[in-house]
């Protein structure tokens, strides 16, 4: 199963665009910071991840302010150029 739920802040957001199929799309960068336990030890977790919202969800995601936090749900996919991963946002949880 490929499912990701991530509490994150909107760090960057590109201008709205449309896919070749005519669906609205919104590219963004999300930032996550938290504490996690690994092998019984507390660890600070910090990451930035590229994300995209496609379709109806772009309205909700586009309404978030830069720096605004939300819980994002979706799946991971390889980027179009094959370098790295992209978080495809399908819902705000």
C-alpha positions as a LaTeX table, in Angstrom:
\begin{tabular}{lrrr}
\hline
Residue & $x$ (\AA) & $y$ (\AA) & $z$ (\AA) \\
\hline
Unk1 & 0.00 & 0.00 & 0.00 \\
Unk2 & 1.28 & 3.47 & $-0.90$ \\
Unk3 & $-0.39$ & 5.93 & 1.50 \\
Unk4 & 1.15 & 8.88 & 3.27 \\
Unk5 & $-0.36$ & 11.21 & 5.88 \\
Unk6 & 1.89 & 14.12 & 6.79 \\
Unk7 & 1.46 & 17.12 & 9.08 \\
Unk8 & 3.36 & 19.88 & 7.28 \\
Unk9 & 3.62 & 23.57 & 6.46 \\
Unk10 & 3.36 & 25.05 & 2.98 \\
Unk11 & 6.88 & 26.29 & 2.28 \\
Unk12 & 6.51 & 27.21 & $-1.42$ \\
Unk13 & 3.67 & 27.22 & $-3.93$ \\
Unk14 & 3.96 & 27.68 & $-7.69$ \\
Unk15 & 1.38 & 29.36 & $-9.87$ \\
Unk16 & $-1.63$ & 27.21 & $-10.75$ \\
Unk17 & $-1.29$ & 25.28 & $-13.99$ \\
Unk18 & $-3.27$ & 22.74 & $-16.00$ \\
Unk19 & $-2.32$ & 19.18 & $-16.93$ \\
Unk20 & $-2.49$ & 18.07 & $-20.59$ \\
Unk21 & $-5.85$ & 16.50 & $-19.66$ \\
Unk22 & $-7.12$ & 19.93 & $-18.59$ \\
Unk23 & $-7.11$ & 19.29 & $-14.82$ \\
Unk24 & $-5.95$ & 22.06 & $-12.48$ \\
Unk25 & $-2.60$ & 21.34 & $-10.80$ \\
Unk26 & $-0.67$ & 23.04 & $-8.04$ \\
Unk27 & 3.01 & 22.31 & $-7.36$ \\
Unk28 & 4.37 & 23.02 & $-3.91$ \\
Unk29 & 7.06 & 22.27 & $-1.35$ \\
Unk30 & 6.02 & 21.10 & 2.11 \\
Unk31 & 8.10 & 21.22 & 5.30 \\
Unk32 & 7.68 & 18.77 & 8.17 \\
Unk33 & 9.32 & 18.85 & 11.61 \\
Unk34 & 8.63 & 16.49 & 14.51 \\
Unk35 & 10.14 & 14.18 & 17.07 \\
Unk36 & 10.14 & 10.43 & 16.52 \\
Unk37 & 11.41 & 7.42 & 18.43 \\
Unk38 & 13.88 & 5.17 & 16.67 \\
Unk39 & 15.33 & 2.15 & 18.44 \\
Unk40 & 14.21 & 3.62 & 21.76 \\
Unk41 & 15.92 & 6.95 & 21.14 \\
Unk42 & 14.25 & 10.31 & 20.51 \\
Unk43 & 15.14 & 11.78 & 17.15 \\
Unk44 & 14.32 & 15.12 & 15.54 \\
Unk45 & 12.84 & 14.65 & 12.08 \\
Unk46 & 12.94 & 17.48 & 9.56 \\
Unk47 & 12.27 & 17.25 & 5.85 \\
Unk48 & 11.15 & 19.14 & 2.80 \\
Unk49 & 9.23 & 17.30 & 0.11 \\
Unk50 & 7.95 & 18.27 & $-3.31$ \\
Unk51 & 4.20 & 17.86 & $-3.60$ \\
Unk52 & 1.47 & 18.26 & $-6.20$ \\
Unk53 & $-2.29$ & 18.58 & $-5.95$ \\
Unk54 & $-4.31$ & 17.71 & $-9.06$ \\
Unk55 & $-8.02$ & 18.18 & $-9.63$ \\
Unk56 & $-10.62$ & 19.35 & $-7.12$ \\
Unk57 & $-8.20$ & 19.27 & $-4.16$ \\
Unk58 & $-6.30$ & 22.22 & $-5.67$ \\
Unk59 & $-8.99$ & 24.59 & $-4.34$ \\
Unk60 & $-8.49$ & 23.51 & $-0.73$ \\
Unk61 & $-4.72$ & 23.35 & $-0.97$ \\
Unk62 & $-4.54$ & 26.66 & $-2.82$ \\
Unk63 & $-6.46$ & 28.36 & 0.01 \\
Unk64 & $-3.68$ & 27.54 & 2.51 \\
Unk65 & $-1.35$ & 30.44 & 3.23 \\
Unk66 & 2.41 & 30.12 & 2.82 \\
Unk67 & 3.55 & 28.95 & 6.25 \\
Unk68 & 0.11 & 27.51 & 6.95 \\
Unk69 & 0.01 & 24.02 & 8.42 \\
Unk70 & $-2.33$ & 21.17 & 7.57 \\
Unk71 & $-2.50$ & 17.40 & 7.58 \\
Unk72 & $-2.03$ & 16.21 & 4.00 \\
Unk73 & $-2.96$ & 12.73 & 2.75 \\
Unk74 & $-2.00$ & 11.07 & $-0.52$ \\
Unk75 & 0.60 & 8.83 & $-2.13$ \\
Unk76 & 4.21 & 8.92 & $-3.29$ \\
Unk77 & 5.28 & 8.70 & $-6.91$ \\
Unk78 & 8.46 & 9.10 & $-8.89$ \\
Unk79 & 8.88 & 12.56 & $-10.40$ \\
Unk80 & 8.30 & 13.04 & $-14.12$ \\
Unk81 & 12.03 & 13.25 & $-14.86$ \\
Unk82 & 12.71 & 10.14 & $-12.76$ \\
Unk83 & 14.76 & 12.01 & $-10.15$ \\
Unk84 & 13.34 & 11.91 & $-6.66$ \\
Unk85 & 9.84 & 11.50 & $-5.37$ \\
Unk86 & 6.70 & 13.64 & $-5.36$ \\
Unk87 & 3.93 & 13.54 & $-2.76$ \\
Unk88 & 0.59 & 13.54 & $-4.62$ \\
Unk89 & $-1.92$ & 15.21 & $-2.29$ \\
Unk90 & $-5.38$ & 13.70 & $-2.57$ \\
Unk91 & $-7.00$ & 15.09 & 0.60 \\
Unk92 & $-6.58$ & 17.37 & 3.57 \\
Unk93 & $-7.12$ & 15.08 & 6.55 \\
\hline
\end{tabular}
